[in-house]
Amino acid sequence: MSHKPNRRRLLLATALFAAATTAVHAQAWPAKPVTLVVPFPAGGTTDVLARALADKLQPVLGQPVIVESKPGAGATLGADYAAKSKPDGYTLLVGAVHHTIASSVYKKLPYDFQKDFQPITEIALVPNVLVVNAATPARNVAELVALLKTQPGKFSYGSNGNGTAQHLIGTQFENVTGTDLMHIPYKGSGPLATDLLGGQITMSFDTVTPVLPHIKAGKLRALAVTTAKRSSALPDVPTLDEAGLKGFNIGTWFGVLAPVATPKDIVARLNAEMVKVIQSPDFRKRMDEIGAEPIGNSSDQMAQQIKGETEKFAKLVKDAKVTIE
């Protein structure tokens, strides 16, 4: 009895399956909505930038671009979720400088920020700004430092969570000025701003974007920015370096990353489309309004920055003796 017809049928079925599989993989990406995972609550800089990008990216990709908030643990919960998502280009992380710091601050992380992600592009750089409640008597950095030294341990600063840029800036500020502050971690800029406006905390080192409306309304007072140069959104506010704290230069960048095994052609398409959006006049205008400097670089450039900053912050974290279990 011949088995050839069965063998032919098996070969034909295999060939058809292979052709169908190839057709599915060759199907134009994206074929469904793309999700941008924001590891902070709504209302903060990461959320604002993600929505600005999603708004312009949606018509270009021809699919909805959804912004999904997954806050907690100093932005590491959202990063872990994205790292473990299917590497098909449909789930992306809106990461930030905080993730390069977390690598050194947390003793154990369930992911490796450099090994488990493929950088796509940086969206923008946003300066951090030292702000106090308008009722605080200090009108400049020198007056604030003098005030803080009157009652060590009484005054507090808020951050977007343990291991974030704001936490590290606060620690650096204490070390440089010889002050003793209480650190109050929040899940994001929204709840942080609420307590700062309500007078529950003394100060913060948040990014310019979420505090700019409150500064303009006179409810918060900006004393200095933490970057090497002044913010275009706050040109009259000095840098911490100008205010006497020499060598202070920490800003917050935000960018998009994909799970590491995401196909190279999808990463290349995402980079090309995002860079076009970021460099468009409309997007640049929006960035000016919120005090952000648009970037839009290559995947390799972003990877190099992450590598360099991870090393830089590892030293700062060690010197500041900041660790989280």
N, C-alpha and C positions, 0 to 999 in steps of 0.2 A: 504494500500500500504506500503510495507516494505522499510525502509531506510537503512537496513543492508548493501547491496552492496555498497551504497554510503559511508557509514561509514567505511567499510573495505578499500575502495579505498583511502579515506582520511588518514586513519591510515598508509596504505602502502606508500602513497606519503610522509607523514611526516617522516616515518622511512627511506625512500630512501634519503630524503633531509638531515636528520641528519647524515646518513652514508657518504654522499657526503661532507658535511661540515667538518666532522671529518677527512676525507681523505685529504681535502685541508689543514687543520691545521696541520695534521701529516706529510704533505709533507716536505721533508728534507729542512731545512734552511741552506744556502740561495738558493733561486730559481731564483734570479735576482741580478743585481749589487748592491753593498753596497756603500753608499756615506759617506765620511768623510768631514764634514763641518768645514772649517778653517775660523775663524772670523777675519782674517787679509789678506792683499793683498799677492800675490805670492812673493816669494823671502825671506820672513822672517823666523825666526826659526820655528814657528808653521807649516808653509808650508813645510819646508825642512824635519822636523820630520814626518809629515803626509805622505809625498811622500815616505820616506824611509820605513815606516811601511806598506803602501799600496803595495809597490813593492814586499815585502816578504809575505804579507798576501794573495795576489791574488791567487797564485798557491795552497795555503793551503785550501782556501775556495772554489776554483773551480769556482769563479765568478769574474768579474771585480770589483776592488775597486777604486772608483772615488774620487779624491780630488776636492772639490768645494769651491771656495773662496767667502765668504760673509762678507766683511769688514765694519767697521763703528762703531761710538759711543763707542770707547774704547773696542771693541770686544763684545759688548752686543747685537748688531744686529744679528750676526751669532748665538749667544747663544739663543736668543729669537726664531729664526727660527727653530733651532733644538729642543728646548723645546716643540714647538707646532707641530712638525712633528708626523706622525703616529708612534706609539710605536711598530714597527714590526721588529726592528733590521736592517732596511735598511738605516736609516739616523742617523748618530752618530756625536757628537760634539768633535772636538779636542780642549779641554778647557785648561786653564792655570791658573797660580796664579792670573792673572789679574781679573778673575771672582770672586775670594774670596775677592778681594779688592773692586770691583765694588759694591758689596752688601752693603758696608758702605758709599761709595763715592756718589753714585747716590741716590737722595731723593726718586725717584720712578723708579722701574724697572718692565717691563711687565712680569717678571718671577722670581721665587725664585730658586737660584742656588742649594741650598741644598734639597729643596722639589720637584723640577720639573725634576731632573736628577738622574739617577742610575749610579754611577761610575763603570767603567769597569777595567781600570788599568792605572797607570802612565807610560808614555813612558820614560821620561828622566828628569834630573835636569840639567839646564844650568846656569852657573854663569853670572851675569851681570858685565859689565866692564865699567869703566869711561874712555872714549876716547876723545881726542881733535884732531883737524886738525893738521897735522904735521908742519904747519906754525906758530902755537901758540908757543910763547917763553917758556911757562912753561914746565919743564921736569919732574916734580914730583908734588904730591898733595900739598905740602907746597907752592911751587912756584905758582901753579894755584890759591890757595886761596888768596895769596898776590896780584896776578894780578886782581882777581875778585873784591877785596876790593878797588882797585884804582878808579873804576867807577861803583858804585852800580847801578843796573838796566840796565846797558848797555849790559852786556854779557847774553847769552841765552843757554838754553839746550833744546834738542828735546826729545820727547817721542813717544811711539806708540799710544798715545791718552790719553785723560783725564781719570783718574782713573786706569791707568795701573801701573804695577810695576815700570816702568821707571819714571813715574810721581811722585809716592810716594817716590822713592829713591831720586829724585831730591829735593823734598820738605824736606826730612830728612837731606840731604846734606846741604841745606841752613840753616836749624835750628841749626845743629851741628857746622857749620863753621861761622855762623853769616854773611853770604853773601846774596846778593839780586840779583836773576836771573830772566830773562824772561823765562816763560815756553811756548814752541811752540809744540802743539800736532799735530801729523801726523796720517795717517791711518795705517801706518805700517813701517817696517824697511827699505823697498826699498826706498820710497821717503825721509825718514829721513836720510839715508846714503848719498843720492845724495846731499842734502843740506849741510850736514856736510863736505863732500868732497869738495863742492864748496865754503865753508867758509861762508855760509849764517847764520849758527849757530855756537856757540863756542864749544859745547861739547854734549855728550849724555851718558846715562847709559844703553845702549842696551845690549842684551844678546851677548855672545861671538860669536856665529855662524855667523851672517850676517856681523860682522865687522872684523873677523879674517883674511880674504884675504887682506883687506885694511891695516891691521896692519902689516902683513907679507910683503906687497908691500912697506911699509914705508910711506903710504899716511895718515894714522892715527897713533896717539901715544897713547898706553895704559898706563894709570897712576896707576890704581888700580882696583882690582875686589871687588865686594860688598858682597861676601860670606865670611863665617868664615874661610874657607881654600882656598888656591890658586887653580887656574885652571890648570888642567893637560895640557891644550893646550897653556897656557901662564905661565909656571913655574917660570919665572924670574920677573913676575909682582906681586907686593905686594898686600895684602888685604888692604881695607880702614882702618881696625883696626890696621894693622902694620904701616900704613902711619900716624897714630896719631888720627884717628876718632874712638875712642873706642866703642866697642859694636855693630858695624855695621855688620849686617848679613841678607841680603835679596838676595835670588836667585830666579830663575824662573823655576817652574816645568811645564810640559806639560803632559796631559793625555787624555784618551778617555772616553766619557760619553754617555749614551743612554737616551732617554726620559723615565721618571720614570716608566711608566706602561709596559715597554718592558718585555716580558716573561722571567722568571728566567732561563729557560734552554738555551735561546739564549744568555743571559748575561754571563752565565757560559761557554758556548762554545767560545764566543768572548774572555773572559778572558784567557781561557786555550790556545787558538791559539795565542793570542797577546803576552802572557808571553813567550811562546816557541820562538817566533820570536825575541822578545827583548833580550832574554838571549842567542841567537845563536851567534857563533863567528863572522859571517859576519856582523850582525847588530852592535855588540859591536865595531868592527873595524871601521864601518861607523861613529858611535858616537864619537869615539876617534878623527877622522879626523875633526869633526866639533865642538869639545870642549864640548861635552855633556856626562853626566854620565847616562848610561842606568839604569832603575829601574825595571819595571815589577812586581808590587805587586798585592795583592788581592783587590777585590772590597771593602771589609770592611776596609782594611788598607787605601785605597784612601779616603773613606768616612770619616774616622777619621781624616786624614790630612786636608781635606777640612773644617771640623768642627773646628779644632784647629786653622787653619790659618785664618778663617773668624773672629774668636774671637780676635786673635792677631792683625789683620789688622784694626779691628773696633777701637781698642785702639789707634793704630798709626795714623789712619785717624782723630780721634777726637783730638789727641794731635797736629796734624799738621794743623788742621782746614781746611781740604780739602773737599769741597762739590760741587756737580754738580746738576743743576736743571734737 
